[in-house]
Amino acid sequence: DEHGKLTVAQRLIAGACAGMTGTAITHPLDTVRLRLALPNHGYKGMTHCFATVLRTEGVVALYKGLIPTLAGIAPYAATNFATYDLAKRTYKDMTGKDNTAVSNLFVGGASGTFSATLCYPLDTIRRRMQMKGKTYSSMWDAVRTISQTEGFQGFFRGWTANTLKVVPQNSIRFVSYEILLSLLFSEDEIAARKKK
């Protein structure tokens, strides 16, 4: 608006678009990472994997699973940041104390777990579509096939391992963000930014 403030909807859209742009650009790296993580993959390394996939499957193979990835990153980023912000405020309101690095570790871990759980089925579909040999004609075909052959729990295979990764990753991300924010800006500047 005329004061340089964004609405909540505008912030969510901007964050979603930024997240989707970064994800789309790096998606081929994620596909190669997944291929290299498979047992007996037959690749000599990252460069060989890229070259082999391009030569034998075409450039489209590097972007398999992009649609569910983009569909998953937007709600994940929006939910993650909104949950973190809400939980941070709730902690401060309940305790009457300012947030500390320790409280932000717990809040970040909880918000990451909630967001990752909410969006995990889309992540499962993305990973399945990226795998060589396990092909689906579309995202909806993947949803239908997984639900028919594996049931609801099929969408949450690997959830525990993912959560064990997300909790420290998200906790460290938000604590680092808060520390860097306090190093780069004065308390008055931070307060002014939070009002926007």
Backbone as JSON Lines, residues from 0, in Angstrom:
{"i":0,"aa":"D","n":[0.84,-1.19,0.0],"ca":[0.0,0.0,0.0],"c":[0.88,1.25,0.0]}
{"i":1,"aa":"E","n":[0.26,2.4,0.24],"ca":[1.04,3.66,0.19],"c":[2.08,3.76,1.29]}
{"i":2,"aa":"H","n":[1.97,2.92,2.33],"ca":[2.95,2.93,3.42],"c":[3.98,1.8,3.27]}
{"i":3,"aa":"G","n":[3.94,1.1,2.17],"ca":[4.89,0.02,1.93],"c":[4.58,-1.26,2.68]}
{"i":4,"aa":"K","n":[3.34,-1.42,3.14],"ca":[2.96,-2.61,3.9],"c":[2.29,-3.63,2.99]}
{"i":5,"aa":"L","n":[2.55,-4.91,3.28],"ca":[1.93,-6.01,2.54],"c":[0.85,-6.65,3.39]}
{"i":6,"aa":"T","n":[-0.19,-7.12,2.74],"ca":[-1.22,-7.88,3.46],"c":[-0.69,-9.29,3.7]}
{"i":7,"aa":"V","n":[-1.37,-10.04,4.55],"ca":[-0.98,-11.43,4.82],"c":[-1.02,-12.24,3.52]}
{"i":8,"aa":"A","n":[-2.06,-12.04,2.74],"ca":[-2.19,-12.79,1.47],"c":[-1.03,-12.45,0.53]}
{"i":9,"aa":"Q","n":[-0.66,-11.18,0.46],"ca":[0.46,-10.78,-0.41],"c":[1.78,-11.39,0.07]}
{"i":10,"aa":"R","n":[1.96,-11.45,1.38],"ca":[3.18,-12.05,1.92],"c":[3.23,-13.54,1.59]}
{"i":11,"aa":"L","n":[2.09,-14.22,1.74],"ca":[2.04,-15.65,1.43],"c":[2.33,-15.91,-0.04]}
{"i":12,"aa":"I","n":[1.75,-15.09,-0.9],"ca":[1.96,-15.26,-2.35],"c":[3.42,-14.99,-2.7]}
{"i":13,"aa":"A","n":[4.0,-13.92,-2.14],"ca":[5.4,-13.6,-2.43],"c":[6.31,-14.72,-1.95]}
{"i":14,"aa":"G","n":[6.06,-15.22,-0.74],"ca":[6.88,-16.32,-0.22],"c":[6.74,-17.58,-1.04]}
{"i":15,"aa":"A","n":[5.5,-17.89,-1.43],"ca":[5.26,-19.08,-2.25],"c":[5.96,-18.97,-3.6]}
{"i":16,"aa":"C","n":[5.86,-17.81,-4.23],"ca":[6.51,-17.62,-5.54],"c":[8.03,-17.7,-5.43]}
{"i":17,"aa":"A","n":[8.59,-17.11,-4.38],"ca":[10.04,-17.18,-4.18],"c":[10.48,-18.62,-3.95]}
{"i":18,"aa":"G","n":[9.73,-19.34,-3.11],"ca":[10.05,-20.75,-2.85],"c":[9.94,-21.61,-4.09]}
{"i":19,"aa":"M","n":[8.89,-21.38,-4.87],"ca":[8.69,-22.18,-6.09],"c":[9.77,-21.87,-7.13]}
{"i":20,"aa":"T","n":[10.19,-20.62,-7.23],"ca":[11.24,-20.26,-8.19],"c":[12.54,-20.97,-7.85]}
{"i":21,"aa":"G","n":[12.96,-20.88,-6.59],"ca":[14.18,-21.55,-6.17],"c":[14.1,-23.05,-6.35]}
{"i":22,"aa":"T","n":[12.96,-23.62,-6.04],"ca":[12.77,-25.06,-6.17],"c":[12.82,-25.5,-7.63]}
{"i":23,"aa":"A","n":[12.17,-24.74,-8.51],"ca":[12.15,-25.09,-9.94],"c":[13.56,-25.07,-10.52]}
{"i":24,"aa":"I","n":[14.35,-24.08,-10.11],"ca":[15.71,-23.96,-10.64],"c":[16.6,-25.1,-10.16]}
{"i":25,"aa":"T","n":[16.43,-25.53,-8.92],"ca":[17.3,-26.57,-8.36],"c":[16.72,-27.98,-8.48]}
{"i":26,"aa":"H","n":[15.53,-28.13,-9.07],"ca":[14.89,-29.44,-9.15],"c":[15.75,-30.51,-9.83]}
{"i":27,"aa":"P","n":[16.45,-30.21,-10.93],"ca":[17.31,-31.25,-11.53],"c":[18.36,-31.79,-10.56]}
{"i":28,"aa":"L","n":[18.9,-30.93,-9.69],"ca":[19.86,-31.39,-8.68],"c":[19.2,-32.35,-7.7]}
{"i":29,"aa":"D","n":[17.96,-32.08,-7.34],"ca":[17.23,-32.95,-6.43],"c":[16.97,-34.3,-7.08]}
{"i":30,"aa":"T","n":[16.64,-34.29,-8.36],"ca":[16.42,-35.54,-9.09],"c":[17.69,-36.37,-9.13]}
{"i":31,"aa":"V","n":[18.82,-35.73,-9.42],"ca":[20.1,-36.44,-9.47],"c":[20.47,-36.96,-8.08]}
{"i":32,"aa":"R","n":[20.24,-36.17,-7.05],"ca":[20.53,-36.6,-5.67],"c":[19.73,-37.86,-5.35]}
{"i":33,"aa":"L","n":[18.46,-37.88,-5.72],"ca":[17.61,-39.04,-5.45],"c":[18.11,-40.26,-6.21]}
{"i":34,"aa":"R","n":[18.48,-40.06,-7.46],"ca":[18.98,-41.18,-8.27],"c":[20.26,-41.76,-7.67]}
{"i":35,"aa":"L","n":[21.15,-40.87,-7.22],"ca":[22.42,-41.33,-6.65],"c":[22.24,-42.01,-5.29]}
{"i":36,"aa":"A","n":[21.15,-41.72,-4.62],"ca":[20.88,-42.33,-3.32],"c":[20.33,-43.75,-3.44]}
{"i":37,"aa":"L","n":[19.86,-44.12,-4.62],"ca":[19.3,-45.46,-4.82],"c":[20.42,-46.5,-4.86]}
{"i":38,"aa":"P","n":[20.19,-47.68,-4.3],"ca":[21.22,-48.73,-4.35],"c":[21.41,-49.21,-5.79]}
{"i":39,"aa":"N","n":[22.64,-49.56,-6.12],"ca":[22.98,-50.07,-7.46],"c":[22.54,-49.12,-8.56]}
{"i":40,"aa":"H","n":[22.78,-47.85,-8.36],"ca":[22.32,-46.86,-9.34],"c":[23.1,-46.89,-10.64]}
{"i":41,"aa":"G","n":[24.33,-47.34,-10.64],"ca":[25.1,-47.47,-11.87],"c":[25.75,-46.19,-12.38]}
{"i":42,"aa":"Y","n":[25.66,-45.11,-11.63],"ca":[26.29,-43.85,-12.03],"c":[27.64,-43.72,-11.35]}
{"i":43,"aa":"K","n":[28.59,-43.06,-12.03],"ca":[29.93,-42.88,-11.47],"c":[30.03,-41.63,-10.59]}
{"i":44,"aa":"G","n":[29.03,-40.81,-10.65],"ca":[29.02,-39.58,-9.87],"c":[27.95,-38.64,-10.39]}
{"i":45,"aa":"M","n":[27.93,-37.43,-9.85],"ca":[26.89,-36.47,-10.2],"c":[26.92,-36.1,-11.7]}
{"i":46,"aa":"T","n":[28.11,-35.79,-12.21],"ca":[28.23,-35.38,-13.61],"c":[27.82,-36.52,-14.54]}
{"i":47,"aa":"H","n":[28.26,-37.73,-14.23],"ca":[27.9,-38.89,-15.04],"c":[26.39,-39.13,-15.0]}
{"i":48,"aa":"C","n":[25.79,-38.93,-13.83],"ca":[24.34,-39.1,-13.7],"c":[23.59,-38.1,-14.58]}
{"i":49,"aa":"F","n":[24.0,-36.81,-14.48],"ca":[23.37,-35.78,-15.33],"c":[23.48,-36.16,-16.8]}
{"i":50,"aa":"A","n":[24.69,-36.49,-17.23],"ca":[24.93,-36.79,-18.65],"c":[24.13,-38.0,-19.1]}
{"i":51,"aa":"T","n":[24.1,-39.04,-18.28],"ca":[23.39,-40.26,-18.63],"c":[21.88,-40.02,-18.72]}
{"i":52,"aa":"V","n":[21.33,-39.31,-17.74],"ca":[19.9,-39.02,-17.76],"c":[19.55,-38.19,-18.99]}
{"i":53,"aa":"L","n":[20.34,-37.17,-19.28],"ca":[20.08,-36.32,-20.45],"c":[20.15,-37.13,-21.74]}
{"i":54,"aa":"R","n":[21.17,-38.0,-21.86],"ca":[21.37,-38.77,-23.09],"c":[20.31,-39.85,-23.27]}
{"i":55,"aa":"T","n":[19.97,-40.55,-22.18],"ca":[19.08,-41.7,-22.32],"c":[17.6,-41.39,-22.1]}
{"i":56,"aa":"E","n":[17.31,-40.38,-21.28],"ca":[15.91,-40.1,-20.95],"c":[15.44,-38.71,-21.37]}
{"i":57,"aa":"G","n":[16.39,-37.84,-21.69],"ca":[16.03,-36.49,-22.1],"c":[15.93,-35.54,-20.92]}
{"i":58,"aa":"V","n":[15.9,-34.25,-21.24],"ca":[15.88,-33.21,-20.22],"c":[14.62,-33.26,-19.35]}
{"i":59,"aa":"V","n":[13.53,-33.76,-19.91],"ca":[12.26,-33.84,-19.17],"c":[12.41,-34.74,-17.93]}
{"i":60,"aa":"A","n":[13.28,-35.76,-18.0],"ca":[13.47,-36.67,-16.88],"c":[14.02,-35.95,-15.65]}
{"i":61,"aa":"L","n":[14.8,-34.9,-15.87],"ca":[15.35,-34.14,-14.75],"c":[14.26,-33.34,-14.03]}
{"i":62,"aa":"Y","n":[13.13,-33.15,-14.68],"ca":[12.04,-32.37,-14.1],"c":[10.83,-33.23,-13.69]}
{"i":63,"aa":"K","n":[11.03,-34.55,-13.67],"ca":[9.94,-35.42,-13.22],"c":[9.61,-35.08,-11.77]}
{"i":64,"aa":"G","n":[8.33,-34.99,-11.47],"ca":[7.91,-34.68,-10.12],"c":[7.92,-33.19,-9.78]}
{"i":65,"aa":"L","n":[8.17,-32.34,-10.77],"ca":[8.24,-30.9,-10.5],"c":[6.9,-30.34,-10.05]}
{"i":66,"aa":"I","n":[5.81,-30.75,-10.68],"ca":[4.48,-30.21,-10.34],"c":[4.12,-30.51,-8.88]}
{"i":67,"aa":"P","n":[4.21,-31.78,-8.42],"ca":[3.92,-32.0,-7.0],"c":[4.92,-31.32,-6.07]}
{"i":68,"aa":"T","n":[6.17,-31.14,-6.53],"ca":[7.15,-30.44,-5.71],"c":[6.73,-29.0,-5.52]}
{"i":69,"aa":"L","n":[6.33,-28.34,-6.62],"ca":[5.88,-26.94,-6.53],"c":[4.59,-26.84,-5.74]}
{"i":70,"aa":"A","n":[3.71,-27.83,-5.93],"ca":[2.45,-27.83,-5.19],"c":[2.7,-28.04,-3.7]}
{"i":71,"aa":"G","n":[3.79,-28.71,-3.34],"ca":[4.11,-28.96,-1.95],"c":[4.9,-27.85,-1.28]}
{"i":72,"aa":"I","n":[5.77,-27.18,-2.05],"ca":[6.64,-26.16,-1.44],"c":[5.85,-24.92,-1.03]}
{"i":73,"aa":"A","n":[4.85,-24.55,-1.81],"ca":[4.09,-23.33,-1.49],"c":[3.35,-23.47,-0.16]}
{"i":74,"aa":"P","n":[2.55,-24.51,0.05],"ca":[1.89,-24.63,1.35],"c":[2.87,-24.92,2.48]}
{"i":75,"aa":"Y","n":[3.96,-25.65,2.18],"ca":[4.94,-25.94,3.23],"c":[5.58,-24.65,3.73]}
{"i":76,"aa":"A","n":[6.06,-23.82,2.82],"ca":[6.72,-22.56,3.23],"c":[5.74,-21.65,3.95]}
{"i":77,"aa":"A","n":[4.54,-21.53,3.41],"ca":[3.53,-20.65,4.03],"c":[3.17,-21.16,5.42]}
{"i":78,"aa":"T","n":[2.92,-22.47,5.55],"ca":[2.54,-23.05,6.83],"c":[3.68,-22.98,7.83]}
{"i":79,"aa":"N","n":[4.88,-23.27,7.37],"ca":[6.05,-23.28,8.24],"c":[6.28,-21.91,8.87]}
{"i":80,"aa":"F","n":[6.34,-20.88,8.04],"ca":[6.6,-19.55,8.57],"c":[5.44,-19.02,9.41]}
{"i":81,"aa":"A","n":[4.22,-19.26,8.97],"ca":[3.06,-18.79,9.72],"c":[2.97,-19.49,11.08]}
{"i":82,"aa":"T","n":[3.21,-20.81,11.1],"ca":[3.17,-21.57,12.35],"c":[4.27,-21.11,13.3]}
{"i":83,"aa":"Y","n":[5.46,-20.9,12.75],"ca":[6.58,-20.44,13.57],"c":[6.25,-19.09,14.21]}
{"i":84,"aa":"D","n":[5.75,-18.16,13.41],"ca":[5.43,-16.83,13.91],"c":[4.34,-16.89,14.98]}
{"i":85,"aa":"L","n":[3.3,-17.67,14.72],"ca":[2.2,-17.81,15.67],"c":[2.67,-18.47,16.97]}
{"i":86,"aa":"A","n":[3.46,-19.53,16.86],"ca":[3.95,-20.22,18.05],"c":[4.9,-19.34,18.86]}
{"i":87,"aa":"K","n":[5.69,-18.54,18.18],"ca":[6.59,-17.62,18.86],"c":[5.81,-16.6,19.68]}
{"i":88,"aa":"R","n":[4.77,-16.05,19.07],"ca":[3.92,-15.07,19.76],"c":[3.19,-15.72,20.93]}
{"i":89,"aa":"T","n":[2.69,-16.94,20.72],"ca":[1.96,-17.65,21.77],"c":[2.87,-17.91,22.97]}
{"i":90,"aa":"Y","n":[4.11,-18.34,22.69],"ca":[5.07,-18.57,23.77],"c":[5.29,-17.3,24.58]}
{"i":91,"aa":"K","n":[5.48,-16.19,23.89],"ca":[5.74,-14.92,24.57],"c":[4.52,-14.49,25.39]}
{"i":92,"aa":"D","n":[3.32,-14.67,24.82],"ca":[2.09,-14.3,25.54],"c":[1.87,-15.18,26.77]}
{"i":93,"aa":"M","n":[2.16,-16.48,26.65],"ca":[1.92,-17.42,27.75],"c":[2.93,-17.24,28.89]}
{"i":94,"aa":"T","n":[4.19,-17.02,28.52],"ca":[5.23,-16.95,29.55],"c":[5.53,-15.52,30.0]}
{"i":95,"aa":"G","n":[5.19,-14.55,29.16],"ca":[5.53,-13.16,29.47],"c":[7.0,-12.86,29.28]}
{"i":96,"aa":"K","n":[7.73,-13.81,28.69],"ca":[9.17,-13.65,28.46],"c":[9.45,-13.5,26.97]}
{"i":97,"aa":"D","n":[10.57,-12.84,26.66],"ca":[11.01,-12.76,25.27],"c":[11.51,-14.13,24.83]}
{"i":98,"aa":"N","n":[11.4,-14.39,23.54],"ca":[11.89,-15.65,23.0],"c":[13.41,-15.7,23.1]}
{"i":99,"aa":"T","n":[13.91,-16.88,23.4],"ca":[15.35,-17.1,23.46],"c":[15.73,-18.06,22.35]}
{"i":100,"aa":"A","n":[17.03,-18.27,22.19],"ca":[17.49,-19.24,21.18],"c":[16.94,-20.63,21.48]}
{"i":101,"aa":"V","n":[16.88,-20.98,22.76],"ca":[16.38,-22.31,23.15],"c":[14.89,-22.44,22.83]}
{"i":102,"aa":"S","n":[14.09,-21.41,23.18],"ca":[12.66,-21.49,22.88],"c":[12.43,-21.51,21.37]}
{"i":103,"aa":"N","n":[13.24,-20.76,20.62],"ca":[13.11,-20.75,19.16],"c":[13.5,-22.1,18.54]}
{"i":104,"aa":"L","n":[14.44,-22.81,19.19],"ca":[14.78,-24.16,18.72],"c":[13.56,-25.06,18.79]}
{"i":105,"aa":"F","n":[12.86,-25.02,19.93],"ca":[11.67,-25.87,20.1],"c":[10.53,-25.43,19.19]}
{"i":106,"aa":"V","n":[10.31,-24.13,19.09],"ca":[9.24,-23.6,18.24],"c":[9.52,-23.92,16.78]}
{"i":107,"aa":"G","n":[10.78,-23.76,16.36],"ca":[11.16,-24.07,14.98],"c":[10.98,-25.55,14.67]}
{"i":108,"aa":"G","n":[11.37,-26.41,15.6],"ca":[11.2,-27.85,15.4],"c":[9.75,-28.25,15.31]}
{"i":109,"aa":"A","n":[8.92,-27.66,16.18],"ca":[7.49,-27.97,16.16],"c":[6.82,-27.48,14.89]}
{"i":110,"aa":"S","n":[7.14,-26.26,14.46],"ca":[6.52,-25.73,13.23],"c":[6.97,-26.53,12.01]}
{"i":111,"aa":"G","n":[8.23,-26.95,12.01],"ca":[8.72,-27.77,10.9],"c":[8.04,-29.12,10.84]}
{"i":112,"aa":"T","n":[7.85,-29.75,12.0],"ca":[7.18,-31.04,12.06],"c":[5.74,-30.93,11.57]}
{"i":113,"aa":"F","n":[5.03,-29.92,12.04],"ca":[3.64,-29.71,11.63],"c":[3.55,-29.5,10.12]}
{"i":114,"aa":"S","n":[4.38,-28.61,9.59],"ca":[4.33,-28.29,8.16],"c":[4.73,-29.48,7.3]}
{"i":115,"aa":"A","n":[5.8,-30.17,7.72],"ca":[6.26,-31.32,6.94],"c":[5.23,-32.44,6.93]}
{"i":116,"aa":"T","n":[4.57,-32.66,8.06],"ca":[3.53,-33.7,8.14],"c":[2.35,-33.36,7.24]}
{"i":117,"aa":"L","n":[1.95,-32.1,7.27],"ca":[0.83,-31.64,6.46],"c":[1.11,-31.82,4.96]}
{"i":118,"aa":"C","n":[2.33,-31.57,4.56],"ca":[2.69,-31.6,3.13],"c":[3.39,-32.9,2.72]}
{"i":119,"aa":"Y","n":[3.57,-33.84,3.63],"ca":[4.34,-35.06,3.33],"c":[3.77,-35.89,2.18]}
{"i":120,"aa":"P","n":[2.45,-36.05,2.05],"ca":[1.95,-36.82,0.9],"c":[2.42,-36.27,-0.45]}
{"i":121,"aa":"L","n":[2.47,-34.95,-0.59],"ca":[2.96,-34.36,-1.85],"c":[4.44,-34.66,-2.04]}
{"i":122,"aa":"D","n":[5.2,-34.68,-0.95],"ca":[6.62,-35.0,-1.04],"c":[6.82,-36.45,-1.47]}
{"i":123,"aa":"T","n":[5.97,-37.33,-0.95],"ca":[6.03,-38.75,-1.34],"c":[5.77,-38.89,-2.84]}
{"i":124,"aa":"I","n":[4.76,-38.22,-3.32],"ca":[4.42,-38.28,-4.75],"c":[5.57,-37.75,-5.59]}
{"i":125,"aa":"R","n":[6.16,-36.63,-5.16],"ca":[7.3,-36.04,-5.89],"c":[8.43,-37.04,-5.98]}
{"i":126,"aa":"R","n":[8.8,-37.65,-4.86],"ca":[9.93,-38.59,-4.85],"c":[9.64,-39.8,-5.72]}
{"i":127,"aa":"R","n":[8.43,-40.3,-5.64],"ca":[8.06,-41.47,-6.45],"c":[8.14,-41.14,-7.95]}
{"i":128,"aa":"M","n":[7.72,-39.94,-8.31],"ca":[7.74,-39.56,-9.73],"c":[9.16,-39.35,-10.24]}
{"i":129,"aa":"Q","n":[10.09,-39.0,-9.34],"ca":[11.47,-38.78,-9.74],"c":[12.25,-40.07,-9.94]}
{"i":130,"aa":"M","n":[11.78,-41.15,-9.35],"ca":[12.51,-42.42,-9.4],"c":[12.47,-43.03,-10.79]}
{"i":131,"aa":"K","n":[13.6,-43.56,-11.2],"ca":[13.69,-44.23,-12.49],"c":[12.93,-45.54,-12.43]}
{"i":132,"aa":"G","n":[12.15,-45.81,-13.46],"ca":[11.43,-47.07,-13.55],"c":[10.05,-47.02,-12.93]}
{"i":133,"aa":"K","n":[9.87,-46.23,-11.88],"ca":[8.56,-46.12,-11.22],"c":[7.89,-44.89,-11.83]}
{"i":134,"aa":"T","n":[7.2,-45.08,-12.92],"ca":[6.64,-43.92,-13.62],"c":[5.13,-43.88,-13.49]}
{"i":135,"aa":"Y","n":[4.63,-42.7,-13.38],"ca":[3.2,-42.44,-13.34],"c":[2.9,-41.49,-14.49]}
{"i":136,"aa":"S","n":[1.73,-41.58,-15.05],"ca":[1.4,-40.71,-16.18],"c":[1.18,-39.26,-15.73]}
{"i":137,"aa":"S","n":[0.81,-39.07,-14.47],"ca":[0.59,-37.72,-13.95],"c":[0.6,-37.77,-12.43]}
{"i":138,"aa":"M","n":[0.5,-36.6,-11.83],"ca":[0.43,-36.51,-10.38],"c":[-0.81,-37.24,-9.87]}
{"i":139,"aa":"W","n":[-1.92,-37.09,-10.58],"ca":[-3.18,-37.73,-10.15],"c":[-3.11,-39.23,-10.3]}
{"i":140,"aa":"D","n":[-2.38,-39.7,-11.31],"ca":[-2.18,-41.13,-11.49],"c":[-1.37,-41.68,-10.3]}
{"i":141,"aa":"A","n":[-0.37,-40.93,-9.86],"ca":[0.44,-41.33,-8.71],"c":[-0.43,-41.41,-7.45]}
{"i":142,"aa":"V","n":[-1.28,-40.41,-7.24],"ca":[-2.17,-40.39,-6.08],"c":[-3.08,-41.62,-6.11]}
{"i":143,"aa":"R","n":[-3.69,-41.86,-7.25],"ca":[-4.63,-42.99,-7.38],"c":[-3.9,-44.32,-7.18]}
{"i":144,"aa":"T","n":[-2.75,-44.49,-7.81],"ca":[-2.01,-45.75,-7.73],"c":[-1.53,-46.03,-6.31]}
{"i":145,"aa":"I","n":[-0.96,-45.03,-5.65],"ca":[-0.47,-45.22,-4.28],"c":[-1.62,-45.54,-3.34]}
{"i":146,"aa":"S","n":[-2.73,-44.81,-3.46],"ca":[-3.86,-45.05,-2.56],"c":[-4.48,-46.43,-2.8]}
{"i":147,"aa":"Q","n":[-4.53,-46.89,-4.05],"ca":[-5.13,-48.19,-4.35],"c":[-4.23,-49.35,-3.94]}
{"i":148,"aa":"T","n":[-2.92,-49.2,-4.14],"ca":[-2.01,-50.31,-3.87],"c":[-1.44,-50.33,-2.45]}
{"i":149,"aa":"E","n":[-1.32,-49.15,-1.82],"ca":[-0.67,-49.09,-0.51],"c":[-1.56,-48.51,0.59]}
{"i":150,"aa":"G","n":[-2.66,-47.9,0.19],"ca":[-3.54,-47.28,1.17],"c":[-3.01,-45.94,1.66]}
{"i":151,"aa":"F","n":[-3.7,-45.38,2.63],"ca":[-3.35,-44.06,3.17],"c":[-1.92,-44.01,3.7]}
{"i":152,"aa":"Q","n":[-1.48,-45.1,4.35],"ca":[-0.14,-45.12,4.93],"c":[0.96,-45.06,3.88]}
{"i":153,"aa":"G","n":[0.63,-45.39,2.64],"ca":[1.61,-45.32,1.55],"c":[2.13,-43.91,1.32]}
{"i":154,"aa":"F","n":[1.31,-42.92,1.62],"ca":[1.71,-41.52,1.43],"c":[2.65,-41.05,2.54]}
{"i":155,"aa":"F","n":[2.76,-41.83,3.62],"ca":[3.58,-41.41,4.76],"c":[4.77,-42.33,5.02]}
{"i":156,"aa":"R","n":[5.14,-43.14,4.01],"ca":[6.32,-43.99,4.17],"c":[7.56,-43.09,4.3]}
{"i":157,"aa":"G","n":[8.38,-43.36,5.3],"ca":[9.59,-42.56,5.52],"c":[9.36,-41.3,6.35]}
{"i":158,"aa":"W","n":[8.13,-41.15,6.88],"ca":[7.8,-39.94,7.66],"c":[8.71,-39.77,8.87]}
{"i":159,"aa":"T","n":[8.98,-40.84,9.59],"ca":[9.8,-40.75,10.81],"c":[11.21,-40.26,10.48]}
{"i":160,"aa":"A","n":[11.82,-40.85,9.46],"ca":[13.16,-40.42,9.06],"c":[13.15,-38.97,8.6]}
{"i":161,"aa":"N","n":[12.12,-38.58,7.88],"ca":[12.02,-37.2,7.41],"c":[11.87,-36.24,8.6]}
{"i":162,"aa":"T","n":[11.08,-36.62,9.58],"ca":[10.88,-35.78,10.75],"c":[12.18,-35.62,11.54]}
{"i":163,"aa":"L","n":[12.96,-36.7,11.64],"ca":[14.25,-36.63,12.33],"c":[15.21,-35.68,11.62]}
{"i":164,"aa":"K","n":[15.02,-35.49,10.32],"ca":[15.82,-34.53,9.57],"c":[15.26,-33.12,9.71]}
{"i":165,"aa":"V","n":[13.93,-32.99,9.62],"ca":[13.28,-31.67,9.6],"c":[13.41,-30.93,10.93]}
{"i":166,"aa":"V","n":[13.27,-31.65,12.04],"ca":[13.28,-30.98,13.35],"c":[14.58,-30.19,13.57]}
{"i":167,"aa":"P","n":[15.76,-30.82,13.49],"ca":[16.97,-30.01,13.7],"c":[17.2,-28.99,12.58]}
{"i":168,"aa":"Q","n":[16.87,-29.36,11.35],"ca":[17.07,-28.46,10.23],"c":[16.24,-27.18,10.39]}
{"i":169,"aa":"N","n":[14.98,-27.33,10.72],"ca":[14.09,-26.18,10.87],"c":[14.44,-25.38,12.12]}
{"i":170,"aa":"S","n":[14.8,-26.07,13.19],"ca":[15.19,-25.39,14.42],"c":[16.4,-24.51,14.18]}
{"i":171,"aa":"I","n":[17.42,-25.07,13.54],"ca":[18.65,-24.32,13.26],"c":[18.36,-23.17,12.3]}
{"i":172,"aa":"R","n":[17.5,-23.41,11.3],"ca":[17.16,-22.36,10.33],"c":[16.59,-21.14,11.03]}
{"i":173,"aa":"F","n":[15.61,-21.34,11.9],"ca":[14.95,-20.21,12.54],"c":[15.82,-19.54,13.6]}
{"i":174,"aa":"V","n":[16.58,-20.32,14.35],"ca":[17.49,-19.72,15.33],"c":[18.55,-18.89,14.61]}
{"i":175,"aa":"S","n":[19.09,-19.43,13.52],"ca":[20.08,-18.68,12.73],"c":[19.49,-17.4,12.18]}
{"i":176,"aa":"Y","n":[18.25,-17.5,11.7],"ca":[17.56,-16.32,11.16],"c":[17.43,-15.24,12.23]}
{"i":177,"aa":"E","n":[17.0,-15.63,13.43],"ca":[16.82,-14.67,14.51],"c":[18.15,-14.05,14.93]}
{"i":178,"aa":"I","n":[19.2,-14.86,15.0],"ca":[20.53,-14.35,15.39],"c":[21.05,-13.37,14.34]}
{"i":179,"aa":"L","n":[20.95,-13.75,13.07],"ca":[21.42,-12.86,11.99],"c":[20.61,-11.56,11.95]}
{"i":180,"aa":"L","n":[19.32,-11.67,12.19],"ca":[18.47,-10.48,12.22],"c":[18.94,-9.51,13.3]}
{"i":181,"aa":"S","n":[19.24,-10.05,14.48],"ca":[19.68,-9.19,15.59],"c":[21.08,-8.62,15.34]}
{"i":182,"aa":"L","n":[21.91,-9.33,14.58],"ca":[23.25,-8.81,14.27],"c":[23.22,-7.73,13.19]}
{"i":183,"aa":"L","n":[22.29,-7.87,12.25],"ca":[22.23,-6.94,11.12],"c":[21.44,-5.68,11.4]}
{"i":184,"aa":"F","n":[20.46,-5.76,12.28],"ca":[19.57,-4.62,12.5],"c":[19.46,-4.29,13.99]}
{"i":185,"aa":"S","n":[19.18,-3.03,14.28],"ca":[18.94,-2.63,15.66],"c":[17.55,-3.11,16.08]}
{"i":186,"aa":"E","n":[17.29,-3.08,17.38],"ca":[15.98,-3.51,17.88],"c":[14.86,-2.65,17.31]}
{"i":187,"aa":"D","n":[15.12,-1.34,17.14],"ca":[14.11,-0.44,16.57],"c":[13.81,-0.8,15.12]}
{"i":188,"aa":"E","n":[14.86,-1.11,14.36],"ca":[14.66,-1.5,12.96],"c":[13.9,-2.82,12.84]}
{"i":189,"aa":"I","n":[14.21,-3.76,13.72],"ca":[13.51,-5.06,13.7],"c":[12.05,-4.86,14.05]}
{"i":190,"aa":"A","n":[11.77,-4.03,15.06],"ca":[10.39,-3.76,15.45],"c":[9.63,-3.08,14.31]}
{"i":191,"aa":"A","n":[10.28,-2.15,13.61],"ca":[9.65,-1.46,12.48],"c":[9.35,-2.42,11.35]}
{"i":192,"aa":"R","n":[10.27,-3.37,11.09],"ca":[10.05,-4.36,10.03],"c":[8.89,-5.28,10.35]}
{"i":193,"aa":"K","n":[8.76,-5.65,11.63],"ca":[7.7,-6.57,12.03],"c":[6.34,-5.92,11.96]}
{"i":194,"aa":"K","n":[6.28,-4.59,12.01],"ca":[5.0,-3.89,11.9],"c":[4.51,-3.83,10.46]}
{"i":195,"aa":"K","n":[5.43,-3.98,9.5],"ca":[5.05,-3.91,8.08],"c":[4.25,-5.1,7.67]}
